Amino acid sequence: MRQEVLLGIVFALGVGTIAGLVFLSSGEQTRVSETQAYSVPGKPGMTIPVAEQLSGELTPALLLVVYDAFGKTQEDEIYDTLAGVTHGDALEYLYLERVGAMAGGGLDEADQTIHEINLLDSTVSRHGAELVIDATWQVIGTVGHAEHLHVRGNTYSADLSVSPVEGAWRITDFTLRDVNRDTAGETFEISQEDHQ
């Protein structure tokens, strides 16, 4: 009996040790590398130090894809496009914002075009591989309604967390602080040729 108990303890310790080693080695594989370049939409890949240094280029590149997703009308297209540049809480928040706008009678047609995103101000701090960015940007675009277009120049302020996830830089947290529509723009008529 004593020998069986002793063998059971040795067996349990062996299994626990093996499980611990497997867990530790898998944690090593998911670590983020300082020297690996992570992809950025429309730009060369960036390592963590380069992304911190060039956050003024990284932020608009990610936001441009978010606005591209917001221009889509099919839920799966919206989600898939957002998933390319967001992850976790940010993906859920931004997806629900867009789908909620559609359900609430917001844009239900692909009638918006983003012409430019200007980063007006940003500060960045780094916590390990995560960049915490306090950003203010202006989106310049047109939104069409029937026979006319509105030129918009809305200004947004948000806190963003950006991290390398699955080989790419992604927004992992997004907290919108302010939207300023004072420069929402003007309305102008469009011809039938322009609207086709």
N, C-alpha and C positions, 0 to 999 in steps of 0.2 A: 504494500500500500504506500509506504513511504517513497519507494522508488518511482511509483506512478505519479505521485504529487511532484516529486523533484523533476521528472521528465516533463510534466505539464508546465512547470514554471520555466524550465529551460526553453521549451518550445514557444511559450508565450513571449519570452524575452527575445528570442530569435526573430519571431514574426514582427514584433514591435520595432526591433532594430532595422530590419529590412524595410518595413513601411516608412520609418523615419528617413532612411537613406533615399528611398524613392521620392518622398515628399521634398526633401532638400534639393535633390538633383532636378526635380521638375521646377522648383522655384528658381533655380539658376537659369533654366532655359527661358523663363518668362521675364528675366531681368532686361531692362532697357540699356542699350549700349550707348555710351557717350560718343563713340566714333562712327556709329552707323548713321547713314543718311536716310531719313524718313521722307516719304513722298509728300509733295505739296502740289495741289492742282495748278497746272499751267506754269510751273516753275521747277527748277532743279531741286532734288532732294536736299534736306537740311539736317545736319546733326543737331543735337540739343544746344550746344554753345552757339552755333550759327543761327538757329531759330530764335534764340534769345536776342542775339545781336540784330537780326533782321525781322523782328516781330512786326515792324511797320509794313513789311511786304507779305509776311505770313498771314496776318489777320485779314486784310482785304481779299486775299486769294481764297481763304476759307469762306468768308462771308459771301463772296460772289456765287459760290455753289449753293449756299443756303438760299439766296434770292432766286437762283435758277430753279431750285426745288419749289419755292413759293409760286413760281410762274406756271407750274404744272397743275393739271386738274384731276388726274387719276391718282387715287390714294396710294397705290403700289409704286407709281413713279415718284410721287412726293417722298415716300418713305425711303425708297432705294437711293434716290439722289441725296437726301439728307444723311443717310447711313454712310455715304462716302466721305463725309467731312465732320460728322458728329458721332457721339457715342454716349451710351448710358443716359443719365438724366437730361443732358442737352438734346439728345435725339428725341426722347419722349416729349419734352417740353415744346420743342420747335415743331414737331409733327402735329401735336395736338393743337398748337396755335393755328397752323395752316388749315387743318381739317375743320377746326372750330369756326374759322372765318368762312369757310365754304358752307357749313351747315347753318351759319347765322345769316346767310344771304350775302356774304362777301363775294369776292370775285369767283365766278364759276366758269369763266372762259379764260383761255390763254390770251388775255388782252393787255398784258403789261410787258414792258421791255425795260430792262435795266441797262442804262448807257454807261454808268460810271459809279464807282464807289471810291470816295475820297476819305482817307483816314485823317481826321482833323487833329486828334490828340490821342496819345496813348502812353501809359506807363506799364512797365513789365517787371515782375519779380519772379524769381525762379525758386521752386521747391522741389529738389531732386530733378526728375525729368519733366515735371509739370511747370508750365508757364502760366502765371496769373496775370491777366492783361485787363487793365482799366482803359477802355477805349471809347472814343467818340468819333462817329463817322457820318458822312452824308451820302445818301443814295440819290442819284439823279436818274430819272427814268420817265417813261410815259405810260399812262394808263388810259386805255380807250373805252369809250362808252358810246355806242351807236354811231353818231355822225361826228364826234369830236374827240380830241385827245386832251388829257391834262398832263402838263409837264410838272413833275414833282421833284422836290429837292429836300426831302425830309432828313432830319438829323436825329441820330440815335446815340444813346450812351448806355453801355452795358459792362458788366464784369464777366469776363470769359476765362475759363480754364482751358488750356490747350495742352494736350499730351500726345506722345506717340502711342498709337494703338494699332496692332496688326500691320506694322510696317508703314503707317501713314500718320501724319499730324491730323488730329481731330479735336474739335471742340467737345469737351467732356462736361462742362458746366456753363450755363448761360443765364445770367440774371439781368434782365432789361431794367434800367434805372429811369430812363427818360426818353420821350419821343417829342420832337419839336417839329411841328408842321407849319411854322410861320412862313417858310419859303416854299410852300406847296406848289407854287407856280401858276401858270396861266392856262386858260382853255383856248384852243384854236380849232377851227373847222378843218376837216380833212375831206379830200375828194374821194369819190368812190374808188378810183384807181389805187389810192394810198391804203384804203381799208381792206382791199382784197388780199 
